Amino acid sequence: MTRDDIKDLILEIIKDIDEDANFATLQSDQPLRDQLDLDSMDFLDIVMELRKRHKLQIPEEDYPQLASLDSCVNYLEPMLKNV
Amino acid sequence: MPFSLDKAADHYDVIVIGSGLGGLTTAKRLSYCGHKVLLLEFHHQLGGLATWFKRKDHIFDISLHGFPYGMVKTCKKYWTKEITGSIVQLKNIVFDNPQFSLQTTFDRSDFTALLKKKFKIAQTTIDHFFSTVAGMNFYDDQTMTTRELFDEFFPGRTDVHRLLMEPITYANGSTLDDPAITYGIVFSNFMNKGVFTFEGGTDKLIQMMTEDLEKNGVMICTNAKVDRIIVEKGKVRGIEVNGRVITAPAVVSNSGITNTIYDLAGRDVFSQDFLVKADAIRVNNSSCQVYIGLKKDAAIEDKGDLLFTSTAPVFDSSELLDMHTRSKTFSVYYPKTRPGHDRYAIVASMNSRFDDWNSLTPAAYATEKQALIERTLVDLNRYFPGVNDKIDWLEAATPKTFNRYTLHSRGTSFGTKFEGLAVSRSLFKEVSGLFHVGSVGIIMSGWLGAINYGVIVANDVDGYIRSV
C-alpha cells in the first residue's frame, strides 16, 4: 500500500464509524480526536477494523501512534508495504 | 429463539458465559469479526440484569431507569439501526427532598441554570466544576474522592452535594468516598444531553439483540449453567456444562468477576500475587425494588419520568444503603413507554446491603419485605394521592432476589468498586484465553458502561484468538 492508500483506508474506516464525519477541512498533522470528535471507543474500532481487514495486531501501548492521519500513515506504512 | 444445550456443537472459537449486556455485546462483536461463538445463559431469559418480568397483564422493567445519550452512538456502532431508533429522551426528572424540590432535564445547560438561580452558585464556579468533571478520565489521579471534589467546589453546600450525587448513587452505587473520577466520568456522560430510555421496554431491546445475534450466527443456549471453566497449564481449554465438555481456545465470562475467579475457574489456577488483588475486590451494594402495577383503565397524571425522593434531612451515602432508608427513586412507566401496551407501572428502587437481608430469619424476612412495600406506598401517595385504589399488583425484590436471578456475589446490582476493573482487565494476562466482561470499577457499569466494556473486551479476545 502507498501512503495515499493507507490514508484512504483510515478515512474509509472512520466513515464507517461515523457516516457524518467531515474530512473537508481535516489537517493531516493534527489530532483526529479533536477534529472529528472521536473518542477512545472510536480508536478501538479503528484498531479492531485494521485487525479484521489486514490482520494487523496493534498493541495497546502503540495506540498513541494513531493520533493524527500522518502518524497513522507513518506507523502503518512498514506493516502494510506488501499488501 | 435460543436453543437448548443439546443443540450446541463440541467446539467453538469462543464461549461467552452469561448474557448480560456485556456478554451479548462481546458475542456480537466477536461474531462480526468472523468467529464461531457460543453464548450460554443459566436463566431461561437473556439480558442479565437488563431484564423484565410479567405478572398478569403487567410488564416490569428491572434496570431500565435511564441511560446517557452516549447509548445512541454505541447502539448505532455496535448493534442495529432499529435498536438505535428506539432510544428516546426522558425529559422530566424530579427531585423532592427536605432541602429542595425541582424538575430538570438533567443536562449541563439546565443544571447550570438551576445551580445559578436556585442554588446561587457563581457562574465561574459552575463552569469550572463542569469542565473539571468533563476532563476526568481513567488515567487521572485516583486518590481524590468525590467528597473532596464537592468540598473543593461547593464547600458546606450539602444541598448541592445532594443534587449532584443522589442520582449517580442510584445509577452506579457509588458513594462520596469512591474515587472522584468514577463520579466525573458517569456524571459527565449524563450531563451531555440528559437521560434517555428504550421505547418498547427491556423485553423489546433484548428480543432485538437476540435476533441480531442469531442473524450473525451466534449459537445461543439458555437454561445452561456452566459448572466450571477448564484451565490446563495456565491456558483455557473450554467449559463444563451439565456434565458436558465444550472446548474453545477462548472463554469470556460475563458472570461476576468474583464468581468467575472463585467459582468458575477456581483459586488454584491463579498466582498468589493475582489472588491478593482479587481478594481485595469489594463487590458493590445491591438493591431493593417494589413493583407496582395499575389496574386496567386506571391512569395517573404525568408527574415526571424519574423521581428522586427522600425525606432524610441531608444526603448521606450510608442512609441510602440503610434497610429502612427514607430515600428512593420512582421510575414511572406511562403507556408511552411501551406503545401498544396500555398500562401504567411504577418501579421504586432503593440501594441496599445483601447482609442486612440475608441475616434475617424467614419470618423476619417476610415481615421486612411487607414493611418495605408499605413504606413505598406511603411515599408514592405523596406524588400520586389515592393511588392505592388503582393498584392491582404489588411485589418486592431484595438483595436476595438479585442474588437468585443473577448469581452475583452478594446480589450486587452495580458490579464492583474501582479495584475490580484492574483485576477484570488483567485476567487474560494471568490465564491465557480467559476473559471477563461485566460491571466492574463503577465506570464500567450501567447499560452504556456494560455495552462499551463488551466492545473493549471483544477487542482483546479477537486479538488473542488471531494470535494463537
Boltz contact constraints between the chains, C-beta under 6 A:
constraints:
  - contact:
      token1: [A, 41]
      token2: [B, 452]
      max_distance: 6.0
  - contact:
      token1: [A, 44]
      token2: [B, 459]
      max_distance: 6.0
  - contact:
      token1: [A, 48]
      token2: [B, 459]
      max_distance: 6.0
  - contact:
      token1: [A, 52]
      token2: [B, 33]
      max_distance: 6.0
  - contact:
      token1: [A, 57]
      token2: [B, 463]
      max_distance: 6.0
